[in-house]
Amino acid sequence: MDNSLIKISSLPLVENPSQFHAARLILLVDVLFVGDTPRKMREHIKNNHGGFIYDKKTYIPITLTGTPESLIANAGTPIVFKFDYGFESDYHFNGNFEAAIFHKKLYDISHLSGLSSIQFVKEEEFIVERYLSGVREYFEPEKEAKLLAPVAKMPAIGQKAMKGLTLVKK
């Protein structure tokens, strides 16, 4: 098997849910904010764990691979990244695949599914532009309000006392 370095910027993006479910192997890319750590720890993470400094804060690129089913099953489960000297940080993927597609965090790497290990080129500028400086806010799509939709249950007037009020005695 070929263990050459892969450029994330050249991988095909997952652009809709059907592509996500059709893929054999998915790559989830994000950045982990490892805190406003002391300078010595920032330098250690930068030099030994692929981290980088952006806006005076330390980040590390996250690359998680798995089948679509495993990503769905593990959504919401924190992943703990342990560094040297007892320092650790958690990554949470909330399972919002629509937002992940919008933010271009999912890649189809089905063509790499036979490899025993996958390693990526350090593309700091690309990661900063896509996941930090160039990030746009995601808005959940609103459900259409139906003005002429029938009410599920017609309100009954005079049948029950309103909450907080008592029936008037006759």
Secondary structure, 3 states (H helix, E strand, C coil): CCCCEECHHHCCECCCHHHHHHCCCEEEEEEEECCCCCHHHHHHHHHHCCCEEECCEEEEEEEEEECHHHHHHCCCCCEEEECHHHCEEEECCCCCHHHHHHCCCEEECHHHCCCCCCEECCCHHHHHHHHHHCCCCCCCCCCCCCCCCCCCCCCCCCCCCCCCCCCCCC
